[in-house]
Amino acid sequence: METALAQFVYTELDLALTFCDMALSTRDSDHAKRRVALAMEAYESAGRYLQELEVAPYVKQQINEKLRQLQKALEQVKKGTGSR
């Protein structure tokens, strides 16, 4: 990553993905809902700084790819936790 801020954003998105994976892997609906809430917190935290990023195009591309992965994971998790 190019800057500390870019690394922070990327790490928050990665953390959110981890929470989504954890939510999908549990049968405990309370645990899953808490993990989804934590994923959303990390996602929102990253989102607060996205507009401030001034990085090389390849870094922006890496972050955008991580965002796409996270958005898919959040959709999947919300479907999974909504049916419990």
C-alpha positions in Angstrom: 0.0 0.0 0.0 1.1 3.5 -0.7 0.1 5.4 2.4 -0.8 4.7 6.0 -4.4 5.9 5.2 -4.7 3.6 2.3 -3.4 0.7 4.4 -5.9 1.5 7.1 -8.8 1.6 4.6 -7.7 -1.7 3.1 -7.3 -3.3 6.5 -10.7 -2.2 7.6 -12.2 -3.7 4.5 -10.3 -6.9 5.1 -11.5 -7.0 8.7 -15.1 -6.5 7.5 -14.7 -9.5 5.2 -13.4 -11.6 8.1 -16.5 -10.7 10.2 -18.7 -11.6 7.3 -17.0 -15.0 7.0 -17.4 -15.5 10.7 -21.1 -14.6 10.5 -21.6 -17.1 7.7 -19.8 -19.9 9.6 -21.9 -19.9 12.8 -25.2 -21.4 13.5 -25.8 -19.0 16.4 -28.0 -16.2 15.0 -27.0 -13.7 17.8 -23.4 -14.3 17.1 -24.0 -13.9 13.4 -25.9 -10.7 13.8 -23.1 -9.3 16.1 -20.5 -10.2 13.4 -22.6 -8.5 10.7 -22.8 -5.3 12.9 -19.0 -5.4 13.4 -18.5 -5.9 9.6 -20.7 -2.8 9.0 -18.7 -0.8 11.5 -15.5 -1.6 9.8 -17.0 -0.9 6.4 -18.3 2.5 7.5 -15.0 3.3 9.1 -13.2 2.6 5.8 -15.9 4.6 3.9 -15.2 7.7 6.0 -11.7 7.9 4.6 -12.2 6.7 1.0 -12.8 10.2 -0.3 -9.6 11.5 1.2 -7.4 8.9 -0.5 -5.0 10.2 -3.0 -3.1 7.2 -4.2 -1.8 5.6 -7.4 -4.4 4.0 -9.7 -3.2 0.5 -8.9 -3.8 1.1 -5.1 -7.2 2.5 -5.8 -7.9 -0.6 -8.0 -6.9 -2.9 -5.1 -9.2 -1.0 -2.7 -12.1 -1.1 -5.2 -11.7 -4.8 -5.6 -11.8 -5.3 -1.9 -14.9 -3.1 -1.8 -16.6 -5.3 -4.4 -15.7 -8.5 -2.4 -17.1 -6.9 0.7 -20.3 -5.8 -0.9 -20.9 -9.3 -2.2 -20.1 -10.8 1.2 -22.5 -8.4 3.0 -25.3 -9.3 0.6 -24.7 -13.0 1.2 -24.5 -12.5 5.0 -27.7 -10.4 5.1 -29.5 -13.1 3.2 -28.1 -15.8 5.6 -28.9 -14.0 8.8 -32.3 -12.8 7.7 -33.5 -16.4 7.3 -32.6 -17.5 10.9 
